[in-house]
């Protein structure tokens, strides 16, 4: 059973995607990968039109499979399963999977495999990834070690984060930038 939320873009989301695309059109981007879930595909299509690239859809960039938590908000999870909520919020056990979806270790492995593939196929290229906020944050924090451990920051929809690979290591140049994007 697929437990990934797969909803489309709102009108605000479409406007924000166009605004981000306009910003990205000023950058030199060689390739574009998008999560194969509907919202990111729609976002990617809008951006691709403005930056003149064909988006490559991939399941590697999907948000974490939240299993039985599905489309629930954090407050709904906390109300329904307070014991599971505490474990879900505690990111110290990378193998915990009480939600019957995907553990953090599985998510991190998926991202690491994708980074290795990109490094092999796109040496020296500038790559655009259109993905999901939780996926982005946890991998920047845990896999790349570029944000403080055991912290949570809400990553805004259609924000821009820029990583640069220098001498084999990633550096965080821009994080969660929404400049020029309308946020409701």
C-alpha positions in Angstrom: 0.0 0.0 0.0 1.3 3.5 -0.9 1.1 5.8 2.1 2.6 8.9 0.4 0.4 11.9 0.3 -0.2 12.7 -3.4 -2.2 15.9 -3.7 -2.0 18.6 -6.3 -1.0 22.2 -6.2 -3.3 25.0 -4.9 -3.6 28.2 -6.9 -1.2 29.8 -4.4 1.2 26.9 -5.0 1.1 27.5 -8.7 1.8 31.2 -8.3 4.7 30.4 -6.0 6.1 27.8 -8.4 6.1 30.4 -11.2 7.8 32.9 -8.9 10.5 30.4 -8.0 10.9 29.5 -11.7 11.4 33.1 -12.5 14.2 33.4 -9.9 15.8 30.1 -11.0 15.7 31.2 -14.7 18.5 33.6 -13.8 20.7 30.7 -12.7 22.8 28.3 -14.8 21.1 24.9 -14.2 22.2 21.8 -16.2 19.6 19.2 -15.1 16.4 19.0 -13.1 15.0 16.1 -11.0 11.6 16.1 -9.3 9.9 13.8 -6.9 7.4 11.7 -8.8 4.5 12.7 -6.5 1.8 14.9 -8.1 2.5 18.2 -6.2 6.2 18.2 -7.0 5.6 17.1 -10.6 3.2 20.1 -11.1 5.7 22.4 -9.4 8.5 21.0 -11.6 6.5 21.4 -14.8 5.9 25.1 -14.0 9.5 25.7 -13.2 10.8 23.7 -16.1 8.9 25.8 -18.6 10.6 28.9 -17.2 14.1 27.5 -17.0 13.8 25.5 -20.3 14.7 22.1 -18.9 12.9 18.8 -19.0 12.2 17.6 -15.5 13.2 14.0 -14.7 10.8 12.3 -12.3 12.2 10.0 -9.7 10.9 8.2 -6.6 14.2 8.9 -4.9 13.0 12.4 -4.0 9.7 11.5 -2.5 8.8 12.7 1.0 9.3 10.2 3.8 6.6 7.5 3.7 4.6 8.2 6.8 2.7 5.0 6.8 -0.4 5.1 9.0 0.2 8.8 9.8 -0.6 9.5 6.1 -2.0 12.9 5.5 -2.4 13.7 9.2 -1.1 16.9 10.8 1.3 16.8 13.7 -1.5 17.8 16.1 -3.8 15.1 14.7 -1.0 12.5 15.2 -0.3 13.7 18.7 -4.0 13.5 19.6 -4.6 10.1 18.1 -1.3 8.4 19.0 0.6 10.4 21.7 3.0 7.5 22.4 3.9 7.1 18.8 4.1 10.9 18.3 6.8 11.2 20.9 8.8 8.5 19.2 8.2 10.0 15.8 9.5 13.4 16.9 12.5 11.9 18.6 14.9 11.4 15.6 17.6 9.7 17.7 16.5 6.2 16.7 17.0 6.1 13.0 15.6 2.6 12.7 12.3 3.3 14.5 9.3 2.6 12.2 6.3 2.5 14.4 4.4 4.3 11.7 4.6 1.3 9.4 6.1 3.5 6.6 9.7 4.4 6.2 12.4 4.8 8.9 14.7 7.7 8.9 17.6 5.4 8.0 15.6 4.1 5.0 15.0 7.7 3.9 18.7 8.7 4.4 19.8 5.6 2.4 17.5 6.5 -0.4 18.9 10.1 -0.5 22.5 8.9 -0.2 22.0 6.5 -3.1 20.5 9.3 -5.2 23.4 11.7 -4.4 25.9 9.0 -5.4 24.0 8.6 -8.7 24.0 12.3 -9.3 27.7 12.6 -8.5 28.5 9.9 -11.1 26.2 11.2 -13.8 26.6 14.9 -13.4 30.2 15.7 -12.5 30.5 19.5 -12.2 26.9 20.1 -13.2 24.4 22.4 -11.4 21.4 20.2 -10.6 18.0 21.4 -9.5 16.0 19.1 -7.2 12.3 19.7 -6.6 11.4 17.7 -3.5 9.5 17.9 -0.2 10.2 19.9 2.9 10.7 17.1 5.4 12.8 15.1 2.9 15.0 18.2 2.3 15.5 19.1 6.0 16.2 15.7 7.4 18.7 14.9 4.8 20.6 18.2 5.0 20.6 17.7 8.8 21.3 14.0 9.2 23.0 12.8 6.0 25.1 15.9 5.1 25.4 17.2 8.7 24.8 20.8 7.7 22.2 21.7 10.3 22.2 21.1 14.0 21.3 17.5 15.0 18.0 16.8 16.7 16.4 20.1 15.6 13.4 20.8 13.5 12.8 23.8 11.3 9.8 24.2 9.1 10.9 24.4 5.5 8.6 26.7 3.5 7.0 25.5 0.4 8.7 26.7 -2.8 11.7 27.9 -0.8 15.2 27.7 -2.4 18.0 25.9 -0.7 21.4 25.8 -2.4 24.1 23.3 -1.7 27.6 23.5 -3.3 29.9 20.6 -3.5 33.5 21.6 -2.8 36.4 19.1 -2.6 33.9 16.3 -2.1 31.9 17.9 0.7 28.6 19.8 0.5 28.3 23.3 1.9 25.0 25.0 2.6 25.0 28.3 0.7 21.3 29.2 1.0 18.6 27.6 3.2 14.8 28.0 3.1 14.9 31.3 1.1 11.5 32.5 0.1 12.5 36.0 -1.2 10.1 37.0 -3.9 7.6 34.3 -3.2 4.2 35.0 -1.9 3.5 33.0 1.3 0.0 32.6 2.5 
